[in-house]
Each structure stands twice: as C-alpha cells, then as structure tokens.
Amino acid sequence: MNYDNYSRKELIEIIKCLSKNAYTFDLDDSGYLLLTYKNACLINSQIYTDSKYRNSVNKDDNNSEISIVKNNAFSKKYDDILKCVTAIDRANSTHLNVNDGRDKMTKRIMSIVDLKIRIEKSDPTLVTTLANYSDDRKGFSFATKFCHYVGWYALGNKNLYSIYDSIVSSILPYYAWKYLNINLWKKRTKNEVQSYSKNIKYEDYQKLIDDILKATGNKIDRFDLDHMLWYYYKGAIGLVKDSYGIINGN
C-alpha cells in the first residue's frame, strides 16, 4: 500500500470510513469486493493476526519460513536450496513432494546461475523456467510463489512477483471486466475456465494484474491484491462461479 498515491482529502475519507465501518468490507453493486485501500487494510489485518501466518514470518525463529528462505535462497549448496523449496512447498500446499518433485525443483533452481539478478529484476521468464522443472509435471503455481517469497524474504521486496493460484486466477476475470472492461470469459463453461488457468503465460498474468492496479489508481499493490482476492474468495466458490454469469449478462 502506497500512502503517496492519496490526497489529503482521500486520506481523511479513509480514516472516516475505518472509524465508522471498521469491520465492514466495501462491496460493489453485485456484492463483490472492491479493490480499495480500506479493504486491503481489513484483510491484511486479519491475515496478520492468524497464528499460522505469524509463525511463517517470525524472524526470531530460525525454523520459520522467512528465516529459512532468507538464509538459504542464494546458497550454492543442494541441502540449503532444498530447505527453501520444502518450506515454501509446505506453507503453500503446492504438493511438490509427489514423484521427487522437491528434488527436481531444487536441481532446476541450482542450475540458474543468475537467480538473484533475475529475481531482483522481476524477470517473468524465470517463472516459466522454474515451472518447467519436470517432464511429467508443471510447477507454475510453485514457481510464482518461490519467486515471490525469495523476493520478499531474501530481498525485502513484496512486489517483485504476483502469486498465481487457483482462487486468484478464477476470480481475476471479474476484476478485469470491472476495472478494464475486458471479458476473459466468452462462454460460461468449466472447460473455458480451466483453459484460461492452465494456458495463461506469466507475463500476461502479471500485466493483467498491473493493469487492474493501475485502473484503481495504484492505491493497492500486487501484494495487497493477492491477499485480498485469496482471503475473500477462498471460501466463496459460489461468488466465483456467479461472476461468469454477471460478466456475460446471464
């Protein structure tokens, strides 16, 4: 969240809203979460108070996810990179442990000699390189999360990479329609939803998110958007499904 993007008048209005409706989300006319600073504050505060989340970002615990990644992400040792892969995989339930996936991903990461430079530059092709870590499996979701958390935990920047997961990607078309007037769903079918999720290129995914953020006035960032959509819609599958009908006027 960037305070510099707000005028004094807007900041006063935000304070009024927070004090008057401190626990109420701002929704649009269809009942969907608006991408506002207030909503970002509310959701981030709820996530930050979750004990599992607090433990993962506890810098005083050498076994926390943040400590493991920060201390080992750019190591040249296999065991150190494996620790990072395992910590991120477990915390995000990306299931790399199937068919020696963690071992294969660790070796793929170690093969990238300029890993730190590419993450610092937010290189989108790094996600593709990591995602294609195995001939029999794709690790697209894990690859985005690895790049994101290494950027955050090891380099101190939460906004180098947008995370891809099934929840965010499923509801994102609604926000593309609402903020950009783009209809990513031409038909309301399950197969078309899956096609979008499976075939989208990371460069296009990141650009779509950045375009949506720009349309909001950049008053929230990539990190906020991921938290907002994941947290609000993870238990609201009905809203996600209904969004396809709203977009297409059904």
FENLINCOR-V42024 format. One record per residue. N is the residue number from 1. OMEGA is omega in degrees with one decimal (none if undefined). NEAR is the number of other C-alpha atoms within 8 Angstrom. D_LAST is the distance of its C-alpha to the last C-alpha in Angstrom with 2 decimals. Layout:
n->[N;N]
omega->[OMEGA;OMEGA]
near->[NEAR;NEAR]
d_last->[D_LAST;D_LAST]
//
This chain:
n->[1;2;3;4;5;6;7;8;9;10;11;12;13;14;15;16;17;18;19;20;21;22;23;24;25;26;27;28;29;30;31;32;33;34;35;36;37;38;39;40;41;42;43;44;45;46;47;48;49;50;51;52;53;54;55;56;57;58;59;60;61;62;63;64;65;66;67;68;69;70;71;72;73;74;75;76;77;78;79;80;81;82;83;84;85;86;87;88;89;90;91;92;93;94;95;96;97;98;99;100;101;102;103;104;105;106;107;108;109;110;111;112;113;114;115;116;117;118;119;120;121;122;123;124;125;126;127;128;129;130;131;132;133;134;135;136;137;138;139;140;141;142;143;144;145;146;147;148;149;150;151;152;153;154;155;156;157;158;159;160;161;162;163;164;165;166;167;168;169;170;171;172;173;174;175;176;177;178;179;180;181;182;183;184;185;186;187;188;189;190;191;192;193;194;195;196;197;198;199;200;201;202;203;204;205;206;207;208;209;210;211;212;213;214;215;216;217;218;219;220;221;222;223;224;225;226;227;228;229;230;231;232;233;234;235;236;237;238;239;240;241;242;243;244;245;246;247;248;249;250]
omega->[-174.7;-179.2;-176.0;-178.2;-176.8;172.1;178.4;179.5;179.8;178.6;177.4;179.5;177.8;179.0;178.2;-179.1;-179.1;-178.8;-177.0;-177.6;-170.3;-175.1;-178.0;177.7;171.5;-177.8;175.2;-175.3;179.2;177.7;-179.9;-176.0;174.6;-178.8;-177.4;177.3;179.4;179.3;176.8;178.3;-177.5;-177.3;178.5;179.7;178.8;178.4;-177.2;179.8;177.1;-174.1;179.4;-179.8;-179.9;180.0;-177.3;-178.3;178.8;-176.2;-179.1;179.5;-178.1;-178.7;178.5;-179.7;-176.9;-179.2;-179.6;-178.4;-178.6;-174.2;-171.2;-169.7;-175.7;177.0;176.6;-177.9;-178.9;-176.0;-179.8;178.9;177.5;176.2;179.5;-179.5;-178.8;-178.8;-179.4;179.4;-179.6;-176.2;-174.0;176.3;179.8;167.2;176.4;-176.2;178.5;175.6;177.1;-177.2;-179.6;177.8;-178.7;179.8;178.3;179.6;178.1;179.5;-178.9;-179.7;-177.8;-172.4;-178.0;-175.6;-176.9;-179.2;-177.6;177.4;177.6;-179.1;-178.3;-177.0;-177.3;-179.1;176.3;177.9;179.8;179.6;-179.8;-178.1;-179.5;-174.3;-174.3;179.0;-174.4;178.9;173.8;-178.7;-174.0;-178.1;179.1;-177.7;178.8;-178.1;176.4;-179.9;-179.9;-174.1;173.9;176.7;-179.0;-172.0;-175.5;-176.3;174.8;-179.9;-177.1;-168.7;179.5;-177.7;171.9;177.9;173.7;169.3;-173.3;-177.9;-178.1;-176.8;-179.0;-178.1;-177.0;178.5;177.6;-178.0;172.9;178.2;-174.8;-172.9;-175.8;-177.4;177.4;177.9;179.3;178.3;177.2;178.2;-179.7;-178.8;-179.1;-177.6;-179.1;175.4;179.9;179.3;178.2;-175.6;-174.0;-169.6;-177.0;175.8;-176.6;178.5;-179.4;178.9;179.8;179.9;178.6;178.4;-179.4;178.0;177.4;179.2;178.4;180.0;176.8;-176.4;-179.1;-179.8;165.0;-178.4;-177.6;-179.4;178.9;-176.7;178.6;178.8;-175.9;-176.2;-179.9;-174.7;-174.1;-172.9;-177.2;176.8;-176.2;-177.7;178.6;178.2;179.4;-179.9;-179.1;-177.3;179.1;179.0;179.2;-179.1;-175.3;175.0;-179.9;none]
near->[7;9;6;5;8;10;7;6;7;8;9;8;8;10;8;8;10;10;7;6;7;8;6;5;8;9;9;8;5;5;6;8;10;8;9;10;10;11;13;14;8;11;12;11;8;8;9;9;8;8;7;6;10;10;8;10;10;10;8;5;7;7;6;12;12;11;15;14;15;11;7;11;12;7;7;7;6;9;6;11;16;11;11;13;12;9;11;12;12;9;8;6;6;8;7;10;7;7;5;8;10;12;8;10;12;12;9;10;10;10;6;7;5;6;9;7;7;10;13;10;7;8;9;8;8;9;13;11;8;13;12;11;12;9;6;4;7;9;11;12;11;10;12;13;11;10;12;14;12;13;16;12;12;11;9;7;8;10;11;13;12;12;9;10;7;7;10;12;10;10;12;8;12;10;10;14;12;8;9;10;7;8;9;7;11;6;6;9;6;6;6;10;10;8;8;8;10;6;6;8;6;10;8;8;9;10;8;9;10;9;9;12;13;8;9;11;7;10;13;14;11;12;9;11;11;11;11;12;12;10;9;10;13;9;5;8;8;6;9;11;8;8;10;11;10;8;11;10;5;5]
d_last->[34.99;37.03;38.66;39.98;36.61;36.72;38.74;41.02;38.88;35.74;37.77;38.99;35.48;34.52;37.63;36.79;33.32;34.76;37.53;35.44;32.36;33.87;31.63;28.29;25.61;24.08;20.28;17.75;15.78;12.98;15.89;16.45;20.02;21.38;23.80;26.84;30.45;30.51;27.78;29.66;32.83;31.43;30.01;33.06;35.36;33.78;34.00;37.55;38.72;37.62;40.85;39.60;38.49;41.74;43.76;42.14;43.07;46.50;48.91;51.90;51.00;52.13;49.85;46.62;43.96;44.72;48.46;48.21;46.03;48.04;51.34;50.52;47.71;50.11;52.87;54.44;54.95;52.83;53.00;51.81;48.70;48.00;48.12;45.42;43.20;43.70;43.08;39.79;38.65;39.49;37.97;34.62;34.45;34.10;36.31;38.73;41.46;40.40;42.73;44.86;41.95;43.59;46.75;45.02;42.99;46.19;48.02;45.29;45.42;49.22;49.18;47.63;50.71;49.00;46.40;47.17;47.14;43.79;42.16;43.84;42.39;38.88;39.12;35.72;37.50;39.19;35.96;35.73;39.42;39.15;35.97;37.88;40.61;40.78;40.64;38.73;36.33;34.31;34.60;31.98;30.95;34.61;35.70;33.51;34.77;38.35;38.28;36.66;39.09;42.13;41.26;40.94;43.65;46.20;45.66;44.34;41.17;37.80;35.83;37.13;34.28;30.68;30.10;27.62;26.26;23.30;21.92;22.21;21.01;17.84;16.76;18.41;15.56;13.83;17.17;17.64;14.56;15.71;19.38;19.70;16.71;16.55;13.59;15.14;12.27;11.87;10.46;9.03;12.50;15.32;17.81;16.31;16.28;19.85;20.82;20.06;21.95;24.86;25.51;25.11;28.49;29.79;30.76;27.19;25.91;28.60;28.02;24.30;25.32;28.14;26.04;23.68;26.84;28.36;25.45;26.12;29.76;30.95;31.39;30.45;31.44;30.46;32.07;30.26;26.80;27.44;28.69;25.89;22.96;24.97;26.30;23.30;20.78;23.32;22.87;19.21;17.51;14.78;13.89;14.07;11.72;9.08;9.63;8.22;4.59;5.98;7.75;5.63;3.81;0.00]
//
